[in-house]
Amino acid sequence: MSKMKIKKNDLVQVIAGKDKGLTGRVIAVYSETGRVLVEGVNRITKHTRAGGDRGVNTGGIQVQEAPIHVSNVMVVDPETKKPTRVGTRVETVERDGRTKTVRTRVAVRSGKDL
């Protein structure tokens, strides 16, 4: 899988699937499978068995988020609050007599930093 442009704590909007139009923060990124876990999106019910160490887990039905494919989400532009693609801006910064290249993630729609 190629490098993912979505990072943890990004505000994303779902652009395809049953939760289309919902927005939420990215909780986790799974780069091996190309999926992201978004808060409040792709909720599933999970049946858990009671047990564990000294009855800590009571069991029952739990509702939790499931990972969604990265192609079904887009980063929300901080200025227009609409979905946008992610680009990079390369700058050369001089510190202590050394030149260093710094890459910054940028919203393609407005040009603002992410």
C-alpha positions as CSV (number, residue, x, y, z in Angstrom):
1,M,0.0,0.0,0.0
2,S,1.3,3.5,-0.8
3,K,1.8,6.2,1.8
4,M,-1.5,7.3,3.3
5,K,-2.2,11.1,3.4
6,I,-4.7,10.8,6.3
7,K,-3.2,11.0,9.8
8,K,-4.5,10.5,13.3
9,N,-6.6,13.4,14.7
10,D,-7.5,14.6,11.2
11,L,-11.1,15.8,10.7
12,V,-12.5,13.7,7.8
13,Q,-15.8,13.4,6.0
14,V,-17.1,10.1,4.6
15,I,-17.7,10.4,0.8
16,A,-19.0,6.9,0.0
17,G,-20.9,4.1,1.7
18,K,-23.8,3.9,4.2
19,D,-22.4,6.8,6.4
20,K,-21.9,9.2,3.5
21,G,-21.8,12.8,4.6
22,L,-20.8,12.1,8.2
23,T,-17.7,13.8,9.7
24,G,-15.5,12.7,12.5
25,R,-12.0,12.6,13.9
26,V,-9.6,9.8,12.9
27,I,-8.9,7.6,16.0
28,A,-6.4,5.2,14.4
29,V,-4.7,4.6,11.0
30,Y,-4.0,1.0,9.8
31,S,-1.6,1.5,7.0
32,E,-1.0,-2.2,6.4
33,T,-4.7,-2.7,5.4
34,G,-5.4,0.8,4.1
35,R,-8.1,1.5,6.6
36,V,-8.9,4.3,9.2
37,L,-11.0,4.2,12.3
38,V,-13.2,7.3,12.4
39,E,-15.1,8.5,15.5
40,G,-18.9,8.0,15.2
41,V,-18.7,6.4,11.7
42,N,-19.3,2.8,10.6
43,R,-20.8,1.8,13.9
44,I,-21.3,-2.0,14.5
45,T,-22.9,-4.1,17.2
46,K,-20.5,-6.6,18.8
47,H,-21.7,-9.4,21.1
48,T,-19.3,-10.0,23.9
49,R,-19.2,-13.0,26.2
50,A,-19.1,-12.5,30.0
51,G,-15.9,-13.6,31.7
52,G,-12.3,-12.6,31.9
53,D,-10.4,-11.8,35.1
54,R,-12.7,-11.8,38.1
55,G,-15.8,-10.8,36.1
56,V,-14.4,-7.5,34.8
57,N,-16.2,-8.0,31.5
58,T,-19.9,-8.2,32.1
59,G,-20.7,-9.1,28.5
60,G,-23.6,-8.1,26.4
61,I,-24.1,-6.0,23.2
62,Q,-21.6,-3.2,22.6
63,V,-21.7,-0.6,19.8
64,Q,-18.3,0.4,18.5
65,E,-16.7,1.8,15.4
66,A,-15.2,-0.4,12.7
67,P,-12.4,0.5,10.3
68,I,-13.4,2.1,7.0
69,H,-11.3,2.1,3.8
70,V,-9.2,5.2,3.3
71,S,-10.6,5.8,-0.2
72,N,-14.0,6.5,1.3
73,V,-12.9,9.5,3.4
74,M,-11.5,12.9,2.6
75,V,-9.9,15.5,4.9
76,V,-12.1,18.5,5.7
77,D,-10.7,21.9,4.7
78,P,-10.2,24.1,7.8
79,E,-11.4,27.2,6.0
80,T,-14.3,26.1,3.8
81,K,-15.4,23.1,5.9
82,K,-15.7,21.0,2.7
83,P,-13.8,17.8,1.7
84,T,-10.5,18.5,0.0
85,R,-7.5,16.6,-1.2
86,V,-4.2,16.8,0.6
87,G,-1.0,18.2,-1.0
88,T,2.4,19.0,0.3
89,R,4.4,22.2,0.3
90,V,8.2,21.9,0.4
91,E,10.1,24.8,2.0
92,T,13.8,25.3,2.6
93,V,14.5,26.6,6.1
94,E,17.9,27.8,7.3
95,R,18.7,27.1,10.9
96,D,22.2,27.3,12.5
97,G,23.8,27.8,9.2
98,R,22.2,24.7,7.7
99,T,19.6,24.5,5.0
100,K,16.8,22.0,5.7
101,T,13.8,21.0,3.6
102,V,10.5,20.9,5.5
103,R,7.3,19.3,4.1
104,T,4.0,20.7,5.2
105,R,0.6,19.2,4.6
106,V,-1.7,21.6,2.7
107,A,-5.4,21.6,1.8
108,V,-5.6,21.7,-2.0
109,R,-9.0,23.6,-2.0
110,S,-7.9,26.6,0.0
111,G,-4.1,26.3,0.4
112,K,-4.3,26.4,4.2
113,D,-2.0,24.2,6.4
114,L,-3.5,21.1,7.9
